[in-house]
Amino acid sequence: MSSQASFVEFVTDQLSACEGIVARKMFGEYALYLSGKMFALICDDQLFIKPTPESRSFLEIHSKIVEVPPYPQAKPWFVIDSDMLEDRDQLTDLANCTAASLPVPVKKTPKKDKTKS
């Protein structure tokens, strides 16, 4: 089952205070990026936050922690409950602390074609 565009719009609207939030479609689901870092997934109309020590600490304080794989054969991610989804400030703080703790993605340089001289 793929996620509804309306749910993705709701989540990105809730995170609108985050500078540069972007949702990209992937295999019928969505990845959320902040400052170029993928920090969350939307799968089956549920929000999953990438597990980091910072996101775990935040969720221990503000919510209960539930870890579930977002799709088959995936490692568990933090699934966000409806109470936190409705709280813009907490959701924004969680997104910011998670993205801040992730490394900047390394841009891959294309390999040179060795067959050409």
C-alpha positions, 0 to 999 in steps of 0.5 A, spaced: 500 500 500 502 506 498 501 513 502 496 518 500 499 525 497 494 528 502 498 525 508 504 527 505 502 534 505 499 534 512 506 532 514 510 537 510 505 542 513 506 540 520 514 541 518 513 547 515 517 551 520 523 546 518 527 550 513 528 547 506 523 540 508 523 536 502 518 530 500 521 525 495 517 520 492 520 513 492 517 506 490 510 509 492 512 511 498 516 518 500 523 520 503 523 526 507 529 531 507 532 536 511 538 540 509 539 535 504 539 529 509 534 524 509 531 523 516 524 520 515 520 516 511 512 516 510 510 509 508 503 506 509 501 513 511 505 513 517 511 517 519 518 514 521 524 517 523 531 515 522 533 512 529 539 516 532 541 517 539 538 524 539 532 522 536 531 516 541 533 521 547 528 526 544 522 521 544 524 518 551 522 525 554 516 527 549 513 521 547 513 513 547 518 510 543 515 505 538 520 501 533 517 498 527 520 497 520 517 501 515 517 496 510 519 489 509 526 487 511 528 494 513 531 495 520 526 498 525 525 506 525 521 510 530 514 510 528 511 517 530 504 517 534 498 521 532 499 525 538 506 528 536 503 528 529 498 533 531 504 537 535 507 542 530 512 544 535 515 537 538 515 534 531 519 540 528 524 539 534 524 532 533 526 533 525 531 538 527 535 534 532 534 528 528 537 531 521 542 535 525 545 529 528 546 526 521 552 526 517 552 531 510 551 526 504 557 525 500 556 527 493 558 521 488 562 523 483 561 519 476 566 514 474 570 515 468 569 511 462 575 507 461 573 504 454 574 511 451 581 514 450 
